Amino acid sequence: MNEPRETTGQPLWHGRFGEGPADELLAFTVSLPFDRRLAADDLTGSRAHVAMLARVGLLTDDEKGVIFAALNRVDEELHAGTFAFAPTDEDIHTAIERRVTEIAGSAGAKLHTGRSRNDQIALDLRLYLRREGRALAGRIHALQNILLQRAAEVVDVYVPGYTHLQRAQPVLLAHHLLAHFWAFTRDVDRVRDCLARADVSPLGAGALAGSSLPLDPASVAADLGFADVFENSLDAVSDRDFVAEAIFAATLTQVHLSRIGEEIVLWSTEEFGFIRLADAYATGSSMLPQKKNPDIAELARGKAGRLIGDLTGVLAMLKGLPLSYNRDLQEDKEPLFDAFDTCALSLAAISGLLATVEFVADRMTAAADSPLNSATDLAEHLVENGTPFREAHTVVGGLVRQSIERGVPLDELMVNDPRLGPEAVPLLEPGSAVRRRTTRGGAGPGPVAEQFDRAKDRLEHQRLWLAK
Ligand code: ARG
């Protein structure tokens, strides 16, 4: 099996051409370096295609057996690393068909009956996505598990909640972590949605118009486990909606990782001091001995730019294409692979970082306990006593201004203010503001406990889907 082999050295279309391809053409048009990772999908598609050709009588059972054996041998060679690629192997489809024909002779030459690389690549990509989409969802799910676990460990801890990156109202740290959890829940949903739309077999569309041969696209689709078969051959070979959608799902996931990354960067500064990174998930400086840097968080943030580039690149590539297949479509693969690979690496790295990060509870609560963070509670207290909210807002805003300008503690001003008085002072006690957030989905212990239950339900729901 390891013997050096002669290859034909001719492209598949040599019959129509008087001379061979120029080196520059081969160098420019080749996609093998990146589409060879579709080899297993290509073999899967070919096996289903050959089985169908035999079912409809376009191949004898003997021919089917010979081609299957050749496909298995190609599979082995690819796995063993002994598959010899020829200079004219433009893409993985060409390489496999050439080799099958070398092995299986005239039966092998029937492999491509009723098929084009146009429906073939559309199929391969859908098979890739089915596999890798689930894997990506599984990685998001794993990160969600970590967020939920870490949130469960810190149920008593609260942090300042921010708007405009200015302290606003205290929130439970668990609530903050679960906010990220829910964003990732939607990311998993988005992956699932786009997998459902991609669950359509394009095989049988041929180059663009179907076939005069008695092909049976529906049975191939069923054989390959697709939920549906294409309705329109032109659409089947030129649709890359599913690629754009999949990249979008990965990109938005990466944007969510980027936002967490930004918070990790901020929270790990000496100025915030809310978290300490584990040594294994931080980096040092080549020059500054004291440094401990959040490079994972920064790269998760930086790589979001790269995925946004992948997405916009594909959308721009698609926007001017007339029906049906155009070679531009070959440019769909690198962005898709890059987006999925990058997002998968980022998810693993951020998962490890979050699983091991230390939360510095006293720094968080000290920052959250600043009396000014309870201003909204003072206003709501006045509302409970019948003051219209706008008026209550003005009263408390005035006290806050005086407190800052005159350097007088807020509680002192409250005691002397007839509208608030000493009975409102306990509202400033540490932890009071967060305990008072009681409405559904709010930041206090009651609603957060309910939120945990719903989060666990969603995780379980996802787990069952991933296990299918
Ligand atoms: N490598 C090509 C792609 O990725 C496969 C289809 C080639 N089809 C063709 N008509 N040249 O799109």
Residues whose N, C-alpha, C, O or C-beta is under 5 A from the ligand:
A	BS01	LIG	S31 D91 R117 N118 I121 L329 Q330
